Amino acid sequence: MAHDTRSKQERKADVLARLGSAVVDAWVATAGDGEPYLVPLTLAWLDDRILLATSKTSPTARNLTARGRARIGLGPTRDVVLIDAVLERTIPVTEAPAEGAAYAAQNDWDPRTAGDSYVFLALRPERVQAWREENEIPDRLLMRDGTWLI
């Protein structure tokens, strides 16, 4: 079933609504030592930043710490959001009251219960693309260099 083409404003609103909804699951891609790594993680949206929680020894945490970049995919293939983001900071979950509260409020799990083996990875989006089908591909770029284009 083909969808009507959404305006960039509608797509931005849809992206922000998706990021702010409850239990946002995403595919997070990172690379380390030339090897790509892709893993499903749940995220939170806090102060225009993506907040991931994972073990500090996980390949995702190691790759982000070393390379500072990730690509995040949300949604099914016919309603996709791709976000290229950079690591702003890594915060031990035991030292992150605001981040922990925000993450727990948006999700079905509180990483602070994992103790000091987990960290929050705060990512700043630099590039955001969103499209449903072929009719939205020409105008899929919504953010460039960290600035919304609409």
KOLLO-352571 format. One line per 4 residues: number of its first residue (from 1); their letters; for each residue x, y, z of N, C-alpha, C, O, CB. Coordinates in steps of 0.1 Angstrom, whole numbers, plus 2048, in hexadecimal, padded with zeros to 3 digits. Glycine has a CB too. Layout:
BEGIN
NUM> A> X Y Z X Y Z X Y Z X Y Z X Y Z ~ ...
This chain:
BEGIN
1> MAHD> 808 7F4 800 800 800 800 809 80C 800 811 80E 809 7F6 800 80C ~ 807 815 7F6 80F 821 7F5 80A 82C 7FE 7FD 82D 800 80F 826 7E6 ~ 813 833 804 80F 83E 80D 810 84B 806 818 84C 7FC 817 83E 81A ~ 808 855 80A 80A 863 805 818 868 809 81D 864 814 7FF 86C 809
5> TRSK> 81E 870 801 82B 876 805 829 880 810 821 889 80F 832 87D 7F8 ~ 831 87E 81B 830 887 826 83A 893 823 844 891 81C 834 880 833 ~ 836 89F 828 840 8AA 827 84B 8A7 831 84B 89F 839 838 8B7 82B ~ 856 8AF 82F 861 8AE 838 85D 8B1 847 862 8AB 850 86D 8B7 834
9> QERK> 854 8BB 848 84F 8BF 856 848 8B3 85C 84A 8B0 868 846 8CB 855 ~ 840 8AC 854 838 8A0 859 842 895 85D 841 88F 867 82E 89B 84F ~ 84C 893 855 856 889 858 85E 88C 864 861 883 86C 85F 887 84C ~ 862 899 866 869 89C 872 861 89A 87E 865 894 888 86E 8AB 871
13> ADVL> 854 89E 87D 84B 89B 889 84A 88D 88B 849 888 897 83D 8A2 886 ~ 849 884 881 848 876 883 854 870 889 854 867 892 845 86F 875 ~ 860 875 885 86D 871 88A 86D 874 899 871 86B 8A2 879 877 883 ~ 86A 880 89D 86B 884 8AB 860 87D 8B3 863 879 8BF 868 893 8AC
17> ARLG> 855 87A 8AE 84B 872 8B5 850 864 8B7 84E 85E 8C2 83D 872 8AD ~ 856 85E 8AD 85B 851 8AF 866 850 8B9 866 847 8C2 860 84B 8A1 ~ 86F 85A 8B9 87A 85A 8C3 875 85C 8D1 87B 857 8DA 884 865 8BF ~ 86A 863 8D2 865 866 8E0 85B 85C 8E5 856 85D 8F0 85F 873 8E0
21> SAVV> 858 852 8DC 84E 848 8E0 853 83E 8EA 860 83D 8EC 848 841 8D4 ~ 84B 836 8F0 84F 82C 8FA 856 820 8F3 852 81C 8E8 843 827 902 ~ 861 81C 8F9 868 810 8F5 86C 810 8E6 866 80A 8DE 860 803 8F8 ~ 876 819 8E3 87A 81A 8D5 886 811 8D3 891 812 8D8 87F 829 8D2
25> DAWV> 883 807 8CB 88D 7FD 8C7 894 801 8BA 88D 806 8B1 888 7EF 8C6 ~ 8A1 800 8B9 8A8 804 8AD 8B3 7FA 8AA 8B8 7F3 8B2 8AE 812 8AF ~ 8B8 7FB 89E 8C4 7F4 89A 8CF 7FE 89A 8CE 809 895 8C3 7EE 88B ~ 8DA 7FB 8A2 8E5 804 8A3 8F2 7FE 89D 8F6 7F3 8A0 8E8 807 8B3
29> ATAG> 8F7 805 893 903 800 88C 90F 808 890 90E 814 890 900 800 87C ~ 91A 801 893 927 808 896 931 7FF 88F 92E 7F5 889 929 808 8A6 ~ 93D 804 88F 949 7FD 889 955 7FE 892 957 809 898 94C 803 87B ~ 95C 7F4 892 969 7F4 89A 973 7EB 893 96F 7DF 88F 966 7EF 8A8
33> DGEP> 97F 7EF 891 989 7E7 88B 985 7E3 87D 989 7D8 879 98D 7DC 894 ~ 97D 7EB 876 979 7E7 869 96D 7DE 868 968 7DB 85D 984 7E1 861 ~ 969 7D9 873 95D 7D0 873 950 7D7 877 950 7DD 882 960 7C4 87C ~ 946 7D5 86F 939 7DB 873 933 7D3 87E 935 7C7 87F 930 7DC 867
37> YLVP> 92B 7DA 886 924 7D3 891 915 7D9 891 914 7E5 892 92B 7D5 89F ~ 90B 7D1 891 8FD 7D5 891 8F6 7CE 89C 8F7 7C1 89E 8F7 7D2 883 ~ 8EF 7D5 8A5 8E8 7CF 8B0 8DB 7D7 8B3 8DA 7E3 8B1 8F1 7D0 8BD ~ 8D1 7D0 8B7 8C4 7D6 8BB 8C6 7DC 8C9 8CA 7D4 8D2 8B8 7CD 8BA
41> LTLA> 8C2 7E8 8CB 8C2 7EE 8D8 8B6 7F7 8DA 8B0 7FB 8D0 8CF 7F7 8DB ~ 8B2 7F9 8E6 8A7 802 8E9 8AD 810 8ED 8B8 810 8F4 89E 7FD 8F5 ~ 8A7 81A 8E8 8AD 828 8EB 8A3 830 8F2 897 82D 8F3 8B1 82E 8DE ~ 8A8 83C 8F7 89F 846 8FC 8A3 853 8F5 8AE 854 8F0 8A1 847 90C
45> WLDD> 89A 85C 8F5 89C 869 8EF 89C 874 8FA 891 876 900 891 86C 8E4 ~ 8A7 87A 8FC 8A8 884 907 8B0 890 903 8BB 88F 8FE 8AF 87D 914 ~ 8AA 89C 903 8B0 8A8 900 8B7 8A8 8F2 8C2 8AC 8F0 8BB 8AC 90A ~ 8AF 8A3 8E8 8B3 8A2 8DA 8C0 899 8D9 8C7 89A 8CF 8B7 8B0 8D5
49> RILL> 8C1 88F 8E2 8CC 886 8E1 8C6 877 8E2 8BC 875 8E8 8D6 888 8EC ~ 8CD 86E 8DB 8C9 860 8DC 8D1 85A 8E8 8DD 85D 8E9 8CC 858 8CF ~ 8CA 853 8F0 8D1 84D 8FC 8D0 83E 8FB 8C5 839 8FB 8CA 852 909 ~ 8DB 838 8FA 8DC 829 8F9 8E1 824 907 8E9 82B 90D 8E4 824 8ED
53> ATSK> 8DD 818 90A 8E2 812 916 8E8 804 912 8E1 7FC 90C 8D7 811 922 ~ 8F4 801 916 8FA 7F4 913 906 7F2 91C 90A 7FA 923 8FF 7F4 904 ~ 90A 7E5 91C 916 7E2 924 922 7EA 91F 924 7EC 913 919 7D3 923 ~ 92A 7EF 929 935 7F7 925 940 7EF 91D 949 7F5 917 93C 7FD 931
57> TSPT> 93F 7E2 91E 948 7D9 917 943 7D4 909 949 7CC 902 94D 7CD 91F ~ 936 7D8 906 930 7D3 8FA 937 7D9 8ED 93E 7E3 8EE 921 7D7 8F9 ~ 937 7D2 8E2 93D 7D7 8D6 937 7E5 8D2 93E 7ED 8CD 93A 7CE 8CA ~ 92A 7E7 8D5 924 7F5 8D2 92B 7FF 8DA 92F 80A 8D5 915 7F5 8D5
61> ARNL> 92D 7FD 8E7 933 807 8F0 942 809 8EC 947 814 8EB 932 803 8FE ~ 949 7FE 8E9 957 7FF 8E5 959 806 8D8 961 80F 8D7 95D 7F1 8E4 ~ 950 803 8CE 951 809 8C1 94E 818 8C2 955 820 8BC 948 802 8B7 ~ 944 81B 8C9 940 82A 8CB 94B 831 8D2 94E 83D 8CE 933 82B 8D2
65> TARG> 951 82C 8DC 95B 832 8E3 967 834 8DB 96E 83F 8DB 95F 82A 8F0 ~ 96B 82B 8D2 976 82B 8CA 974 834 8BD 97D 83C 8BA 97B 81E 8C5 ~ 968 833 8B7 966 83A 8AA 95C 845 8AB 95D 84F 8A3 960 830 8A0 ~ 954 845 8B5 94B 851 8B8 93F 852 8AE 938 85D 8AE 952 85D 8B7
69> RARI> 93C 848 8A6 931 849 89C 928 83D 89D 92D 832 89F 937 84B 88E ~ 91B 83F 899 912 834 898 907 838 88E 905 844 88B 90B 831 8A6 ~ 901 82E 888 8F5 82F 87F 8EA 828 886 8EC 81C 88A 8F8 82A 870 ~ 8DF 82E 887 8D3 829 88F 8C8 828 885 8C4 832 87E 8D0 831 89B
73> GLGP> 8C2 81C 884 8B6 81A 87C 8AA 817 884 8AA 80E 88D 8B9 80F 872 ~ 89F 81F 881 892 81D 888 888 819 87E 888 81E 873 88E 82A 890 ~ 87F 810 882 873 80E 87A 875 803 870 880 7FE 86D 86E 81A 873 ~ 86A 7FF 869 86A 7F5 85F 870 7FB 852 871 807 851 85D 7EF 85C
77> TRDV> 873 7F3 848 879 7F7 83C 870 801 834 874 808 82B 87C 7EB 833 ~ 863 801 836 85A 80A 82F 855 816 838 84B 81C 835 84D 802 82B ~ 85D 818 842 85B 824 84B 868 826 853 867 825 85F 84E 823 854 ~ 873 829 84C 880 828 853 885 836 857 882 840 850 88A 822 849
81> VLID> 88C 836 862 893 842 866 8A2 83E 868 8A5 834 86F 88D 848 874 ~ 8AB 844 861 8B9 842 862 8C0 84E 869 8BE 859 864 8C0 83E 855 ~ 8C7 84C 874 8CE 856 87B 8DD 854 87C 8E1 849 881 8C7 858 889 ~ 8E5 85D 877 8F3 85C 879 8F6 865 885 8F2 871 885 8FB 861 86C
85> AVLE> 8FD 860 88F 8FF 867 89B 90D 865 8A0 914 85C 89D 8F5 862 8A6 ~ 911 86F 8A8 91E 86F 8AE 91D 86E 8BE 914 873 8C4 926 87C 8AA ~ 927 867 8C3 927 865 8D2 92B 873 8D8 935 878 8D6 930 85A 8D6 ~ 922 877 8E1 925 883 8E9 92C 880 8F6 936 886 8FA 919 88C 8EB
89> RTIP> 926 876 8FD 92C 872 909 928 864 90D 91D 85F 909 929 87C 914 ~ 930 85E 916 92D 851 91C 92B 853 92B 934 859 931 938 846 919 ~ 920 84E 930 91D 851 93E 91A 844 945 911 83C 941 911 85B 93F ~ 921 840 950 91E 834 957 90F 836 95C 90B 840 961 927 832 963
93> VTEA> 907 82B 95B 8F9 82C 95F 8F8 82F 96E 8EE 835 972 8F2 81F 95D ~ 901 82C 976 901 82F 984 903 83E 987 901 843 992 90A 827 98C ~ 908 845 97D 90B 854 97F 902 85C 976 906 867 972 91A 856 97C ~ 8F6 857 972 8EE 85E 969 8E0 85F 96D 8D7 859 967 8EF 858 95B
97> PAEG> 8DD 867 978 8CF 867 97D 8C5 86D 973 8BA 867 971 8CF 870 989 ~ 8C8 877 96C 8BF 87D 962 8BD 874 956 8B2 871 952 8C3 88B 95D ~ 8C8 86F 951 8C7 866 945 8C0 859 949 8B8 854 941 8D5 863 940 ~ 8C3 854 955 8BD 847 959 8AE 849 95B 8A7 840 957 8C3 843 966
101> AAYA> 8AA 854 961 89C 856 963 895 857 955 88A 852 953 899 862 96B ~ 89B 85F 94C 894 861 93F 894 854 937 88A 850 931 89C 86B 937 ~ 89E 84C 938 89F 83F 931 894 836 937 88C 82F 92F 8AD 838 932 ~ 894 834 944 88A 82C 94A 87C 830 948 873 827 946 88C 82B 959
105> AQND> 879 83D 947 86C 842 945 867 83F 936 85B 83D 934 86B 851 947 ~ 870 83E 92D 86C 83B 91F 86C 82D 91C 866 828 912 876 843 916 ~ 873 824 924 875 816 920 86F 80D 92B 86A 811 935 883 814 91E ~ 870 800 928 86B 7F6 931 876 7F0 939 875 7E5 93F 864 7EB 929
109> WDPR> 881 7F7 93A 88D 7F2 942 895 7FE 947 896 808 940 896 7E8 939 ~ 89A 7FD 953 8A3 807 958 8B1 802 959 8B4 7F9 962 89E 80B 966 ~ 8BA 806 950 8C8 801 950 8D0 803 95D 8DA 7FD 960 8CF 807 945 ~ 8CB 80D 965 8D2 80F 972 8D2 803 97B 8DA 802 984 8CC 81B 979
113> TAGD> 8C8 7FA 978 8C8 7EE 980 8D3 7E4 97D 8D5 7DA 984 8BA 7E7 97F ~ 8DA 7E7 972 8E5 7DE 96D 8F2 7E1 974 8FB 7D9 973 8E7 7DF 95E ~ 8F2 7EC 97C 8FE 7EF 983 909 7F5 97B 905 7FB 970 904 7E3 98A ~ 915 7F5 97F 91F 7FC 978 925 7F5 96C 92E 7FA 966 92B 7FE 982
117> SYVF> 91F 7EA 967 923 7E4 95B 91D 7EB 94F 921 7E8 943 920 7D5 95B ~ 913 7F4 951 90C 7FA 945 910 809 945 913 80F 94F 8FD 7F8 947 ~ 90E 80E 938 910 81C 936 905 822 92D 8FF 81A 926 91E 81F 930 ~ 903 82F 92E 8FB 836 925 904 83C 91A 90E 841 91E 8F1 840 92C
121> LALR> 900 83B 90E 907 841 903 8FE 84C 8FD 8F4 849 8F8 90B 836 8F8 ~ 902 858 8FF 8FA 863 8FA 8FF 867 8EC 90B 86B 8EB 8FB 870 904 ~ 8F7 866 8E2 8FA 869 8D5 8F3 875 8CF 8E7 877 8D2 8F7 85D 8CC ~ 8FA 87D 8C8 8F4 889 8C2 8F2 886 8B3 8FB 883 8AC 8FE 896 8C3
125> PERV> 8E5 887 8AF 8E2 885 8A1 8E9 88F 898 8E9 89B 89B 8D3 885 89E ~ 8EF 88B 88D 8F5 894 883 8EE 894 876 8ED 89E 86F 904 891 881 ~ 8E8 889 872 8E1 887 866 8D5 87E 868 8D6 874 86E 8EA 881 85B ~ 8C9 883 863 8BD 87B 865 8B6 87A 857 8B4 884 850 8B3 882 86F
129> QAWR> 8B3 86E 854 8AB 86C 847 89F 864 84B 89F 85C 854 8B4 864 83D ~ 894 867 844 887 85F 847 87F 85E 83A 87D 868 833 87F 866 852 ~ 87A 852 837 872 850 82C 86A 843 82E 86D 83A 835 87A 84F 81F ~ 85E 843 827 856 837 828 858 82F 81B 85C 823 81C 847 83B 829
133> EENE> 856 835 810 857 82E 803 85F 836 7F9 863 841 7FD 849 82A 7FE ~ 860 832 7ED 867 838 7E3 863 847 7E1 86C 84F 7DE 865 831 7D6 ~ 857 84A 7E2 852 858 7E0 858 862 7EA 857 86E 7E8 843 858 7E1 ~ 85E 85D 7F5 863 866 7FF 873 866 7FF 879 86E 806 85F 862 80D
137> IPDR> 879 85D 7F7 887 85D 7F6 88E 86A 7F2 898 86E 7F8 88C 852 7ED ~ 889 871 7E8 88F 87D 7E4 891 888 7EF 89B 88F 7EF 888 884 7D8 ~ 888 889 7F8 889 892 803 88B 88C 811 886 891 81B 87C 89B 804 ~ 892 881 811 894 879 81E 89D 880 828 89C 87D 834 899 86C 81B
141> LLMR> 8A6 889 824 8AF 88F 82D 8A8 89A 835 8A4 8A4 82F 8BB 895 825 ~ 8A8 898 842 8A1 8A2 84B 8AB 8AA 854 8A8 8B5 858 897 89B 854 ~ 8B7 8A4 856 8C1 8AB 85F 8CE 8A9 858 8D2 89E 854 8C1 8A5 86D ~ 8D6 8B3 858 8E4 8B3 853 8ED 8BA 85C 8E9 8C5 861 8E5 8B8 844
145> DGTW> 8F8 8B5 85F 902 8BB 868 8FC 8BF 876 900 8CA 87B 908 8C7 862 ~ 8F2 8B7 87B 8EC 8BA 888 8E1 8C4 888 8DC 8C8 892 8F7 8BE 891 ~ 8DD 8C9 87C 8D3 8D4 87B 8C7 8CF 873 8C9 8CA 867 8D9 8E1 874 ~ 8BB 8D0 878 8AF 8CC 871 8AE 8D5 865 8B1 8E1 866 8A3 8CD 87A
149> LI> 8AB 8D0 859 8A9 8D8 84D 89B 8DE 84C 898 8E5 842 8AC 8CF 841 ~ 892 8DB 855 885 8E0 855 882 8E6 863 877 8EB 865 87A 8D5 852
